[in-house]
Each structure stands twice: as C-alpha cells, then as structure tokens.
Amino acid sequence: MAKVAKIKEPTTSAKASVTKPINTILITQPRPESEKSPYFELEKKYHVKLDFCPFIIVEGLPSKDFRKQRVEIKEHGAIIFNSRNAIDHFFRICEELKMKVSPEMKYFCITEAISLYLQKFIIYRKRKIFYGEDGTVNSMLEVIAKHKTKERYLVPVNDICRNEILECLQKNSLDYSEVVLYKTVCADVKELLEKKHDMIVFFTPGGVKSLFENMPSFNQNGTLIGAFGPITTKAVEDAGLNLQLKAPLPNAPSMVAALDIFLANYQKKK
C-alpha cells in the first residue's frame, strides 16, 4: 500500500476535519491551460471542485536594477534553484543582457521537479544538473558535498524571501552570491477567500503571506492546508497554521500526485 501523509490532530477543529467531506479545494496557482491537466482528473476521480487563483503576482526585476546589484553571473560556476520562478527569471535576465551561460555551469536544484523544469531552457542531458533526494535543503547540501565542488554559487531569490538555503550556505562556509531577480506582489483574493474552501494548497511563502494580507483575521477552523516544498512548508508552520499535506512525497514528486494519495486516504477515513 502506498505510504500517505498523516493528518495531524493537535486540535479539536483538526479532528473534526477528518470526517468532514472535501468538496472544494483552492489551488493557489493559475488555472492550467490544458484541459488534459491531471488536476482535472482529480476533480472527476474524487468529485471535488478545484478553484485556481494565484495568490501572488511575480514581476521580473528590470535588467538595469539587476546591474545595480553588481553581481557577475560569469564569475559563478554553479547556481542553486529553489523554484521555477527563479529559473524563469535567471534565463530572462541572461537573454536581456545577451549573456550566454557556460555549458560547464553546474545546476543544483532543491527538488527533481524543479530540475526537470530546466529542460525549458537548456539541453538537460548535456548539462551538469543535480538535486536532493527528499526535497530538503539538507539533502541538496549533501549532493553538493558529494561533488566536492569549490565553485562560487549564485543563489537567485525574490525581494521578500531570504530563505534557509542562504543560512545553510553560510553555516557550511560556502562561497556564494545572493541576487534578486524578481519580486512578488500580493494579489487581491479577498472575494475568493470569502467562499470558505475545505482545503487550500500553497506553493510559495509569498502565497502564505498573501493569505494574511487579504484576510488578517483568517481562522483555519478545520480548513485543511497543503504545502509544496520545504520552504513553503516552513512558511505555513511559522504562520501558526496546522498543516495536513506536505509535498513532495517519496512516491509523489508533484502536488497533483500527492493530492491523489491524500484524497484517496482521506476518503477511506470518512
């Protein structure tokens, strides 16, 4: 039997949520463009309604503002990615500056899913791409240690996220440069939040921040919470929310796959 995420039961409201049916799930990302998206298969399979709405708006930093940071990409032999946004805006900046990335550049990604996203920009099989086994910063650092590289690392971040990757690099005395490539703005989702979904799924720390900016008095009150990635998970827990689904899972590298397992297990408990 597949291993599934356990539902925490620290409060009365969380216990009550185990028997409460899941009818609506709010996915804090844009609606998939293809009607063949596996998200829509979940709707049919479990008879749930999925609402899609990005909680943040990502805006690329203009190249002139990038230059003000005085970071030379060519002086770095490795780059660390913790999100698809970081990948998008790294290659955007390179294109705007007409800068060709060296084929010897090493790419370290926090999850396999993020590493596979690099295929959009580079020939995957011809590049040095590495990722941690369990989606944590520690597992990625283990990979870095195995390769015993003495490269200088470039770490793209956004304007509000100074994450644990930077802290770990400092603790391990690794040479790195932090560079802001994009900024996040909280979207206006007040009207949507008033609908009271049975479950909300987050993908970025900015999404969690947006929740409380739109609804400062938000009370979880039995609402199930899912989070993708260790950094988002930490943001959810730091916000004092009770987290029911952490993804990725060993047998579910995507949020869709993790939700599939979660919903199957949840419905068995009804």
Backbone as CSV, one residue per row, in Angstrom:
resi,resn,N_x,N_y,N_z,CA_x,CA_y,CA_z,C_x,C_y,C_z
1,MET,0.857,-1.199,0.000,0.000,0.000,0.000,0.880,1.231,0.000
2,ALA,0.523,2.238,-0.730,1.321,3.457,-0.823,1.351,4.174,0.511
3,LYS,2.520,4.710,0.833,2.670,5.472,2.059,2.024,6.835,1.880
4,VAL,1.199,7.263,2.817,0.479,8.522,2.654,0.809,9.466,3.795
5,ALA,0.555,10.723,3.567,0.788,11.736,4.592,-0.234,11.576,5.703
6,LYS,0.231,11.652,6.940,-0.672,11.530,8.083,-1.300,12.872,8.402
7,ILE,-2.525,12.847,8.841,-3.234,14.064,9.217,-2.967,14.347,10.691
8,LYS,-2.437,15.525,10.972,-2.176,15.893,12.354,-3.484,16.114,13.103
9,GLU,-3.465,15.827,14.415,-4.677,16.005,15.203,-4.379,16.749,16.503
10,PRO,-3.752,17.927,16.421,-3.426,18.640,17.645,-4.583,19.417,18.248
11,THR,-5.630,19.667,17.481,-6.736,20.469,18.000,-8.059,19.796,17.694
12,THR,-9.105,20.252,18.376,-10.445,19.717,18.149,-10.905,19.977,16.727
13,SER,-10.620,21.168,16.204,-11.062,21.503,14.858,-10.397,20.607,13.837
14,ALA,-9.127,20.248,14.073,-8.433,19.367,13.132,-9.053,17.988,13.154
15,LYS,-9.455,17.504,14.335,-10.085,16.198,14.418,-11.407,16.191,13.670
16,ALA,-12.134,17.268,13.812,-13.437,17.344,13.154,-13.280,17.318,11.646
17,SER,-12.145,17.864,11.152,-11.966,17.952,9.714,-11.767,16.596,9.064
18,VAL,-11.365,15.579,9.879,-11.135,14.256,9.315,-12.423,13.670,8.754
19,THR,-13.543,13.946,9.406,-14.811,13.374,8.953,-15.586,14.318,8.035
20,LYS,-15.125,15.536,7.947,-15.804,16.500,7.088,-15.424,16.244,5.626
21,PRO,-16.373,16.112,4.736,-16.046,15.842,3.329,-15.309,17.011,2.681
22,ILE,-14.434,16.686,1.743,-13.732,17.723,0.984,-14.495,17.945,-0.313
23,ASN,-15.142,19.072,-0.416,-15.908,19.394,-1.623,-15.198,20.419,-2.513
24,THR,-14.456,21.322,-1.885,-13.779,22.369,-2.654,-12.327,22.512,-2.208
25,ILE,-11.427,22.674,-3.180,-10.006,22.863,-2.906,-9.534,24.098,-3.664
26,LEU,-8.871,24.984,-2.956,-8.323,26.192,-3.573,-6.848,25.963,-3.887
27,ILE,-6.509,25.965,-5.164,-5.129,25.803,-5.622,-4.577,27.204,-5.887
28,THR,-3.564,27.613,-5.139,-3.089,28.995,-5.238,-2.108,29.178,-6.400
29,GLN,-2.501,28.715,-7.558,-1.752,28.860,-8.805,-2.738,29.140,-9.938
30,PRO,-2.244,29.615,-11.084,-3.144,29.849,-12.214,-3.785,28.555,-12.699
31,ARG,-4.957,28.664,-13.269,-5.643,27.505,-13.831,-4.819,26.939,-14.985
32,PRO,-4.622,25.625,-15.033,-3.869,25.018,-16.138,-4.489,25.367,-17.484
33,GLU,-3.645,25.616,-18.463,-4.143,25.979,-19.784,-4.751,24.787,-20.509
34,SER,-4.198,23.611,-20.271,-4.702,22.411,-20.942,-5.811,21.748,-20.139
35,GLU,-6.880,21.399,-20.829,-7.989,20.703,-20.157,-7.619,19.255,-19.839
36,LYS,-6.451,18.829,-20.317,-5.972,17.471,-20.033,-5.101,17.432,-18.787
37,SER,-5.025,18.539,-18.083,-4.220,18.604,-16.865,-4.672,17.531,-15.866
38,PRO,-3.740,16.884,-15.193,-4.109,15.862,-14.189,-4.920,16.434,-13.039
39,TYR,-4.891,17.741,-12.846,-5.735,18.336,-11.808,-7.215,18.059,-12.090
40,PHE,-7.600,18.115,-13.361,-8.997,17.910,-13.706,-9.400,16.439,-13.578
41,GLU,-8.407,15.551,-13.672,-8.674,14.135,-13.420,-9.003,13.922,-11.943
42,LEU,-8.334,14.704,-11.097,-8.630,14.617,-9.658,-10.069,15.039,-9.375
43,GLU,-10.542,16.076,-10.059,-11.922,16.533,-9.875,-12.908,15.405,-10.155
44,LYS,-12.685,14.713,-11.271,-13.593,13.628,-11.663,-13.467,12.434,-10.722
45,LYS,-12.245,12.110,-10.364,-11.990,10.913,-9.557,-12.567,11.022,-8.152
46,TYR,-12.446,12.219,-7.552,-12.860,12.372,-6.158,-14.081,13.271,-5.987
47,HIS,-14.674,13.704,-7.095,-15.888,14.527,-7.054,-15.674,15.784,-6.201
48,VAL,-14.572,16.468,-6.470,-14.278,17.719,-5.784,-14.223,18.848,-6.813
49,LYS,-14.409,20.047,-6.348,-14.300,21.224,-7.221,-13.002,21.950,-6.897
50,LEU,-12.194,22.178,-7.919,-10.939,22.894,-7.744,-11.080,24.328,-8.249
51,ASP,-10.733,25.271,-7.388,-10.655,26.673,-7.793,-9.185,27.037,-7.919
52,PHE,-8.825,27.697,-9.009,-7.440,28.101,-9.234,-7.339,29.618,-9.175
53,CYS,-6.376,30.096,-8.402,-6.165,31.543,-8.335,-4.778,31.810,-7.746
54,PRO,-3.896,32.464,-8.506,-2.572,32.785,-7.947,-2.704,33.810,-6.827
55,PHE,-2.057,33.557,-5.710,-2.104,34.467,-4.568,-1.047,35.554,-4.676
56,ILE,-0.097,35.371,-5.573,0.943,36.379,-5.754,1.119,36.676,-7.231
57,ILE,1.599,37.857,-7.503,1.944,38.259,-8.864,3.461,38.416,-8.899
58,VAL,4.100,37.707,-9.806,5.560,37.752,-9.896,5.968,38.749,-10.982
59,GLU,6.805,39.683,-10.611,7.272,40.698,-11.550,8.788,40.611,-11.667
60,GLY,9.267,40.470,-12.886,10.698,40.372,-13.105,11.400,41.686,-12.815
61,LEU,12.570,41.594,-12.210,13.364,42.794,-11.955,13.965,43.276,-13.276
62,PRO,13.817,44.543,-13.600,14.403,45.064,-14.841,15.913,44.849,-14.860
63,SER,16.468,44.658,-16.040,17.901,44.398,-16.154,18.742,45.533,-15.573
64,LYS,18.243,46.790,-15.670,19.001,47.918,-15.123,19.116,47.812,-13.600
65,ASP,18.053,47.289,-12.946,18.100,47.102,-11.494,18.965,45.896,-11.130
66,PHE,18.983,44.908,-12.015,19.867,43.762,-11.796,21.327,44.223,-11.785
67,ARG,21.692,45.087,-12.734,23.077,45.561,-12.836,23.515,46.310,-11.575
68,LYS,22.567,47.002,-10.930,22.887,47.764,-9.725,23.393,46.869,-8.592
69,GLN,23.067,45.568,-8.653,23.499,44.647,-7.602,24.965,44.228,-7.764
70,ARG,25.541,44.571,-8.941,26.961,44.303,-9.211,27.325,42.834,-9.015
71,VAL,26.486,41.970,-9.522,26.748,40.525,-9.485,27.056,40.064,-10.901
72,GLU,28.225,39.474,-11.089,28.634,38.983,-12.401,28.337,37.489,-12.503
73,ILE,27.377,37.136,-13.342,26.989,35.735,-13.481,28.167,34.873,-13.917
74,LYS,29.000,35.393,-14.800,30.117,34.618,-15.342,31.178,34.285,-14.289
75,GLU,31.136,34.946,-13.147,32.094,34.664,-12.083,31.668,33.478,-11.217
76,HIS,30.530,32.892,-11.551,29.990,31.771,-10.771,29.996,30.502,-11.606
77,GLY,30.414,29.404,-10.970,30.464,28.135,-11.679,29.284,27.232,-11.373
78,ALA,28.442,27.656,-10.427,27.276,26.844,-10.051,26.145,27.767,-9.638
79,ILE,24.934,27.284,-9.803,23.750,28.066,-9.440,22.765,27.177,-8.698
80,ILE,22.098,27.732,-7.702,21.141,26.975,-6.892,19.735,27.505,-7.158
81,PHE,18.845,26.595,-7.562,17.454,26.972,-7.837,16.519,26.321,-6.816
82,ASN,15.618,27.124,-6.257,14.618,26.551,-5.345,13.195,26.757,-5.851
83,SER,13.048,27.282,-7.080,11.706,27.480,-7.630,11.776,27.641,-9.139
84,ARG,10.644,27.445,-9.781,10.559,27.657,-11.221,10.664,29.137,-11.556
85,ASN,10.142,29.980,-10.668,10.259,31.421,-10.905,11.714,31.847,-10.993
86,ALA,12.546,31.276,-10.127,13.968,31.616,-10.140,14.593,31.218,-11.477
87,ILE,14.202,30.057,-11.993,14.722,29.590,-13.282,14.259,30.517,-14.402
88,ASP,12.967,30.820,-14.418,12.410,31.700,-15.457,13.159,33.018,-15.531
89,HIS,13.361,33.642,-14.372,13.924,34.991,-14.371,15.445,35.001,-14.499
90,PHE,16.097,33.916,-14.150,17.536,33.822,-14.406,17.801,33.836,-15.911
91,PHE,17.081,32.991,-16.634,17.304,32.921,-18.076,16.753,34.148,-18.796
92,ARG,15.731,34.786,-18.205,15.227,36.030,-18.783,16.302,37.117,-18.721
93,ILE,16.928,37.242,-17.548,17.980,38.245,-17.387,19.145,37.961,-18.332
94,CYS,19.508,36.688,-18.439,20.611,36.324,-19.333,20.293,36.722,-20.778
95,GLU,19.040,36.499,-21.173,18.636,36.852,-22.537,18.646,38.367,-22.742
96,GLU,18.136,39.109,-21.775,18.103,40.567,-21.884,19.512,41.159,-21.960
97,LEU,20.431,40.533,-21.245,21.807,41.024,-21.232,22.652,40.397,-22.342
98,LYS,21.975,39.556,-23.157,22.675,38.848,-24.237,23.890,38.097,-23.690
99,MET,23.665,37.413,-22.585,24.724,36.669,-21.912,24.519,35.166,-22.103
100,LYS,25.503,34.504,-22.629,25.428,33.065,-22.845,25.937,32.350,-21.607
101,VAL,25.120,31.433,-21.080,25.503,30.678,-19.890,26.476,29.578,-20.301
102,SER,27.559,29.462,-19.575,28.577,28.461,-19.892,27.997,27.051,-19.830
103,PRO,28.333,26.196,-20.796,27.866,24.802,-20.753,28.447,24.033,-19.567
104,GLU,29.458,24.613,-18.905,30.064,23.967,-17.734,29.366,24.364,-16.431
105,MET,28.390,25.249,-16.523,27.658,25.677,-15.330,27.005,24.475,-14.661
106,LYS,27.137,24.387,-13.344,26.508,23.308,-12.572,25.202,23.843,-11.982
107,TYR,24.158,23.035,-12.073,22.845,23.431,-11.567,22.462,22.521,-10.398
108,PHE,22.233,23.115,-9.227,21.782,22.368,-8.057,20.350,22.808,-7.741
109,CYS,19.428,21.852,-7.740,18.003,22.157,-7.542,17.487,21.464,-6.284
110,ILE,16.546,22.110,-5.614,16.067,21.577,-4.345,15.167,20.352,-4.532
111,THR,14.519,20.221,-5.700,13.705,19.038,-5.984,13.937,18.578,-7.423
112,GLU,13.600,17.335,-7.675,13.727,16.807,-9.034,12.791,17.539,-9.995
113,ALA,11.575,17.858,-9.524,10.603,18.543,-10.379,11.157,19.880,-10.869
114,ILE,11.832,20.603,-9.990,12.417,21.886,-10.388,13.564,21.661,-11.362
115,SER,14.349,20.616,-11.142,15.461,20.338,-12.063,14.946,20.018,-13.463
116,LEU,13.842,19.298,-13.548,13.282,18.937,-14.856,12.759,20.163,-15.602
117,TYR,12.394,21.194,-14.852,11.899,22.421,-15.476,13.002,23.106,-16.296
118,LEU,14.245,22.797,-15.984,15.368,23.372,-16.731,15.339,22.985,-18.209
119,GLN,14.610,21.907,-18.532,14.522,21.464,-19.930,13.917,22.542,-20.831
120,LYS,13.201,23.465,-20.232,12.586,24.552,-20.996,13.657,25.499,-21.575
121,PHE,14.848,25.485,-20.967,15.869,26.456,-21.347,17.190,25.842,-21.831
122,ILE,17.494,24.639,-21.391,18.771,24.030,-21.757,18.569,22.580,-22.187
123,ILE,19.590,22.022,-22.846,19.554,20.602,-23.206,19.916,19.815,-21.950
124,TYR,18.921,19.260,-21.325,19.039,18.672,-19.989,20.149,17.626,-19.894
125,ARG,20.165,16.705,-20.834,21.097,15.578,-20.742,22.549,15.989,-20.959
126,LYS,22.773,17.188,-21.475,24.136,17.630,-21.742,24.665,18.583,-20.672
127,ARG,23.922,18.763,-19.593,24.346,19.683,-18.552,24.546,18.967,-17.214
128,LYS,25.255,19.628,-16.326,25.538,19.070,-15.009,24.444,19.529,-14.051
129,ILE,23.464,18.664,-13.861,22.283,19.012,-13.070,22.130,18.025,-11.913
130,PHE,21.942,18.560,-10.716,21.858,17.714,-9.524,20.689,18.181,-8.648
131,TYR,20.159,17.267,-7.848,19.053,17.618,-6.942,19.055,16.683,-5.742
132,GLY,18.475,17.168,-4.647,18.381,16.360,-3.442,17.311,15.290,-3.566
133,GLU,17.428,14.268,-2.755,16.514,13.129,-2.857,15.143,13.401,-2.245
134,ASP,15.102,14.185,-1.165,13.819,14.333,-0.458,13.262,15.753,-0.466
135,GLY,13.829,16.633,-1.281,13.279,17.974,-1.399,13.627,18.918,-0.267
136,THR,14.609,18.549,0.564,15.021,19.425,1.658,16.351,20.090,1.321
137,VAL,16.621,21.184,2.020,17.883,21.886,1.807,19.057,20.988,2.196
138,ASN,18.894,20.240,3.287,19.980,19.369,3.744,20.344,18.314,2.707
139,SER,19.337,17.741,2.053,19.633,16.714,1.048,20.355,17.320,-0.148
140,MET,20.000,18.560,-0.495,20.694,19.225,-1.599,22.135,19.536,-1.215
141,LEU,22.358,19.930,0.046,23.715,20.205,0.503,24.557,18.935,0.516
142,GLU,23.922,17.801,0.786,24.638,16.524,0.735,25.136,16.241,-0.677
143,VAL,24.287,16.581,-1.660,24.681,16.408,-3.061,25.851,17.323,-3.398
144,ILE,25.790,18.552,-2.928,26.879,19.499,-3.166,28.174,18.967,-2.550
145,ALA,28.073,18.427,-1.333,29.254,17.896,-0.640,29.850,16.708,-1.389
146,LYS,28.994,15.861,-1.960,29.474,14.681,-2.697,30.315,15.078,-3.903
147,HIS,29.931,16.190,-4.530,30.659,16.616,-5.727,31.915,17.423,-5.381
148,LYS,32.036,17.746,-4.100,33.240,18.416,-3.603,33.677,19.572,-4.506
149,THR,32.685,20.296,-4.984,32.997,21.421,-5.849,33.366,22.654,-5.028
150,LYS,34.332,23.388,-5.503,34.750,24.619,-4.828,34.289,25.843,-5.615
151,GLU,33.221,25.639,-6.342,32.686,26.718,-7.158,32.106,27.839,-6.294
152,ARG,31.962,28.974,-6.913,31.213,30.054,-6.286,29.774,29.918,-6.739
153,TYR,28.846,29.915,-5.789,27.442,29.642,-6.085,26.650,30.928,-6.260
154,LEU,25.781,30.921,-7.245,24.843,32.020,-7.450,23.485,31.564,-6.941
155,VAL,22.852,32.367,-6.075,21.567,31.981,-5.487,20.509,33.041,-5.817
156,PRO,19.674,32.799,-6.842,18.588,33.740,-7.159,17.504,33.687,-6.084
157,VAL,17.043,34.859,-5.669,15.957,34.933,-4.683,14.980,36.004,-5.149
158,ASN,13.855,36.109,-4.438,12.959,37.232,-4.729,13.151,38.315,-3.675
159,ASP,12.369,39.346,-3.746,12.607,40.504,-2.879,12.181,40.302,-1.430
160,ILE,11.378,39.249,-1.145,10.912,39.062,0.231,11.418,37.764,0.852
161,CYS,12.043,36.920,0.064,12.414,35.597,0.566,13.922,35.490,0.790
162,ARG,14.325,35.559,2.022,15.711,35.265,2.379,15.677,33.909,3.066
163,ASN,15.783,32.852,2.279,15.427,31.527,2.787,16.563,30.784,3.467
164,GLU,16.225,29.576,3.936,17.171,28.782,4.703,18.336,28.282,3.860
165,ILE,18.211,28.307,2.534,19.338,27.914,1.689,20.535,28.812,1.983
166,LEU,20.287,30.116,2.069,21.367,31.060,2.335,21.988,30.802,3.705
167,GLU,21.151,30.500,4.693,21.647,30.219,6.038,22.539,28.976,6.041
168,CYS,22.119,27.956,5.298,22.894,26.713,5.240,24.225,26.921,4.520
169,LEU,24.213,27.725,3.479,25.454,28.012,2.764,26.432,28.743,3.673
170,GLN,25.905,29.654,4.485,26.754,30.386,5.428,27.346,29.443,6.467
171,LYS,26.505,28.574,7.015,26.957,27.643,8.051,28.025,26.679,7.525
172,ASN,27.937,26.348,6.245,28.894,25.414,5.653,30.062,26.128,4.969
173,SER,30.143,27.445,5.205,31.260,28.250,4.695,31.447,28.120,3.186
174,LEU,30.341,28.090,2.457,30.409,28.020,1.001,30.389,29.435,0.424
175,ASP,31.114,29.607,-0.645,31.214,30.919,-1.285,30.011,31.116,-2.201
176,TYR,29.225,32.168,-1.967,28.021,32.362,-2.770,27.700,33.846,-2.930
177,SER,26.884,34.122,-3.937,26.350,35.472,-4.147,24.842,35.374,-4.196
178,GLU,24.190,36.216,-3.435,22.725,36.303,-3.450,22.330,37.371,-4.455
179,VAL,21.354,37.063,-5.310,20.936,38.044,-6.304,19.420,38.045,-6.436
180,VAL,18.820,39.222,-6.397,17.367,39.362,-6.560,17.062,39.481,-8.046
181,LEU,16.225,38.581,-8.564,15.866,38.574,-9.978,14.405,38.924,-10.216
182,TYR,13.588,38.807,-9.175,12.162,39.085,-9.329,11.571,39.481,-7.987
183,LYS,10.414,40.106,-8.045,9.730,40.494,-6.825,8.300,39.981,-6.853
184,THR,7.735,39.827,-5.696,6.371,39.315,-5.600,5.451,40.366,-4.999
185,VAL,4.255,40.426,-5.547,3.219,41.336,-5.071,1.989,40.507,-4.702
186,CYS,1.426,40.761,-3.554,0.239,40.009,-3.135,-0.952,40.364,-4.021
187,ALA,-1.628,39.345,-4.529,-2.811,39.558,-5.358,-4.033,39.808,-4.471
188,ASP,-5.037,40.450,-5.027,-6.288,40.707,-4.298,-7.203,39.485,-4.454
189,VAL,-7.261,38.665,-3.405,-8.072,37.436,-3.462,-9.118,37.420,-2.339
190,LYS,-9.459,38.590,-1.836,-10.414,38.669,-0.723,-11.754,38.004,-1.063
191,GLU,-12.271,38.302,-2.252,-13.580,37.764,-2.644,-13.550,36.243,-2.702
192,LEU,-12.460,35.689,-3.212,-12.346,34.235,-3.313,-12.251,33.593,-1.937
193,LEU,-11.517,34.205,-1.026,-11.348,33.639,0.312,-12.651,33.611,1.099
194,GLU,-13.567,34.472,0.749,-14.860,34.502,1.441,-15.706,33.266,1.139
195,LYS,-15.324,32.501,0.124,-16.084,31.306,-0.246,-15.854,30.131,0.705
196,LYS,-14.828,30.225,1.565,-14.570,29.184,2.564,-14.354,27.804,1.939
197,HIS,-13.203,27.586,1.370,-12.865,26.292,0.781,-12.519,25.279,1.874
198,ASP,-12.718,24.010,1.561,-12.402,22.951,2.523,-10.895,22.733,2.645
199,MET,-10.158,23.090,1.591,-8.710,22.905,1.603,-8.049,23.999,0.765
200,ILE,-6.898,24.473,1.232,-6.105,25.455,0.488,-4.703,24.877,0.300
201,VAL,-4.200,24.966,-0.918,-2.879,24.415,-1.231,-1.939,25.554,-1.628
202,PHE,-0.806,25.643,-0.927,0.174,26.701,-1.165,1.423,26.160,-1.862
203,PHE,2.047,27.029,-2.648,3.251,26.641,-3.382,4.440,27.558,-3.103
204,THR,4.193,28.692,-2.472,5.263,29.640,-2.180,5.021,30.305,-0.823
205,PRO,6.093,30.753,-0.170,5.922,31.525,1.073,5.129,32.798,0.817
206,GLY,5.287,33.380,-0.382,4.543,34.585,-0.720,3.045,34.345,-0.728
207,GLY,2.630,33.135,-1.103,1.207,32.793,-1.092,0.647,32.801,0.317
208,VAL,1.447,32.310,1.264,1.026,32.303,2.669,0.918,33.742,3.176
209,LYS,1.894,34.563,2.826,1.879,35.978,3.210,0.644,36.676,2.649
210,SER,0.315,36.339,1.399,-0.836,36.948,0.745,-2.143,36.585,1.447
211,LEU,-2.226,35.356,1.939,-3.436,34.926,2.655,-3.753,35.883,3.795
212,PHE,-2.746,36.208,4.596,-2.984,37.047,5.776,-3.055,38.524,5.424
213,GLU,-2.473,38.919,4.309,-2.633,40.312,3.879,-4.062,40.550,3.401
214,ASN,-4.631,39.535,2.740,-6.003,39.650,2.256,-7.020,39.432,3.366
215,MET,-6.675,38.590,4.325,-7.603,38.273,5.409,-6.815,38.171,6.716
216,PRO,-6.483,39.297,7.327,-5.670,39.306,8.553,-6.261,38.475,9.688
217,SER,-7.580,38.367,9.714,-8.226,37.630,10.803,-8.517,36.176,10.422
218,PHE,-7.807,35.658,9.401,-8.073,34.291,8.934,-7.972,33.296,10.087
219,ASN,-9.015,32.485,10.210,-9.058,31.429,11.219,-9.187,30.098,10.487
220,GLN,-8.238,29.217,10.693,-8.237,27.956,9.942,-9.514,27.161,10.176
221,ASN,-9.903,27.006,11.414,-11.210,26.431,11.764,-11.561,25.187,10.946
222,GLY,-10.628,24.239,10.889,-10.899,22.985,10.195,-10.510,22.968,8.728
223,THR,-10.113,24.116,8.169,-9.680,24.137,6.772,-8.378,23.352,6.644
224,LEU,-8.329,22.408,5.726,-7.118,21.626,5.507,-6.118,22.462,4.723
225,ILE,-4.834,22.269,5.037,-3.787,23.037,4.377,-2.753,22.096,3.773
226,GLY,-2.389,22.373,2.511,-1.325,21.631,1.852,-0.220,22.587,1.451
227,ALA,1.016,22.102,1.413,2.151,22.954,1.030,3.120,22.155,0.180
228,PHE,3.639,22.812,-0.848,4.604,22.151,-1.717,5.995,22.725,-1.480
229,GLY,6.921,21.848,-1.109,8.302,22.259,-0.903,8.587,22.619,0.540
230,PRO,9.819,22.398,0.988,10.180,22.640,2.399,10.107,24.101,2.806
231,ILE,10.382,25.008,1.894,10.368,26.432,2.236,8.937,26.918,2.454
232,THR,8.017,26.448,1.598,6.604,26.794,1.764,6.047,26.138,3.025
233,THR,6.450,24.907,3.270,6.025,24.195,4.476,6.402,24.983,5.723
234,LYS,7.636,25.470,5.748,8.106,26.245,6.904,7.296,27.530,7.055
235,ALA,6.964,28.181,5.929,6.179,29.414,5.988,4.796,29.156,6.561
236,VAL,4.183,28.032,6.180,2.863,27.661,6.702,2.925,27.431,8.209
237,GLU,3.934,26.679,8.641,4.068,26.366,10.062,4.431,27.610,10.874
238,ASP,5.288,28.467,10.309,5.658,29.699,11.009,4.455,30.631,11.177
239,ALA,3.483,30.501,10.258,2.275,31.334,10.336,1.281,30.791,11.357
240,GLY,1.618,29.666,11.976,0.759,29.096,13.002,-0.384,28.258,12.468
241,LEU,-0.289,27.857,11.186,-1.347,27.042,10.595,-1.054,25.554,10.814
242,ASN,-2.109,24.782,10.889,-1.990,23.338,11.042,-1.900,22.706,9.662
243,LEU,-0.777,22.079,9.360,-0.514,21.553,8.020,-0.874,20.080,7.924
244,GLN,-1.716,19.732,6.943,-2.126,18.349,6.762,-1.364,17.613,5.650
245,LEU,-0.973,18.333,4.610,-0.309,17.675,3.480,0.990,18.378,3.130
246,LYS,2.091,17.642,3.256,3.397,18.141,2.846,3.811,17.409,1.577
247,ALA,4.181,18.150,0.565,4.642,17.555,-0.682,5.961,18.239,-1.067
248,PRO,6.791,17.580,-1.866,6.578,16.263,-2.461,6.758,15.130,-1.459
249,LEU,6.212,13.971,-1.811,6.366,12.736,-1.053,7.313,11.819,-1.822
250,PRO,7.915,10.838,-1.150,8.828,9.925,-1.844,8.215,9.277,-3.089
251,ASN,6.933,8.961,-3.007,6.260,8.312,-4.147,5.333,9.267,-4.891
252,ALA,5.485,10.568,-4.616,4.631,11.570,-5.271,5.415,12.868,-5.440
253,PRO,6.157,13.006,-6.529,7.025,14.169,-6.721,6.293,15.472,-7.026
254,SER,5.034,15.381,-7.437,4.260,16.589,-7.761,3.128,16.773,-6.759
255,MET,2.566,17.983,-6.719,1.440,18.232,-5.829,0.211,17.451,-6.282
256,VAL,0.036,17.300,-7.594,-1.105,16.528,-8.094,-1.047,15.099,-7.574
257,ALA,0.139,14.488,-7.668,0.298,13.100,-7.205,0.103,13.005,-5.695
258,ALA,0.620,13.993,-4.958,0.462,13.992,-3.506,-1.003,14.163,-3.110
259,LEU,-1.723,15.032,-3.828,-3.146,15.221,-3.564,-3.933,13.949,-3.856
260,ASP,-3.543,13.247,-4.900,-4.210,11.995,-5.267,-4.135,11.009,-4.101
261,ILE,-2.943,10.846,-3.553,-2.750,9.931,-2.424,-3.506,10.428,-1.195
262,PHE,-3.415,11.731,-0.949,-4.066,12.315,0.226,-5.577,12.132,0.176
263,LEU,-6.181,12.443,-0.964,-7.636,12.349,-1.095,-8.118,10.903,-1.007
264,ALA,-7.342,9.984,-1.583,-7.715,8.567,-1.506,-7.720,8.105,-0.058
265,ASN,-6.704,8.476,0.680,-6.599,8.098,2.078,-7.660,8.795,2.920
266,TYR,-7.914,10.056,2.608,-8.889,10.852,3.356,-10.282,10.262,3.222
267,GLN,-10.645,9.879,2.003,-11.991,9.349,1.784,-12.191,7.990,2.452
268,LYS,-11.113,7.258,2.639,-11.208,5.977,3.358,-11.541,6.195,4.827
269,LYS,-11.134,7.353,5.355,-11.350,7.645,6.782,-12.743,8.182,7.069
270,LYS,-13.479,8.535,5.994,-14.821,9.108,6.196,-15.780,8.087,6.817
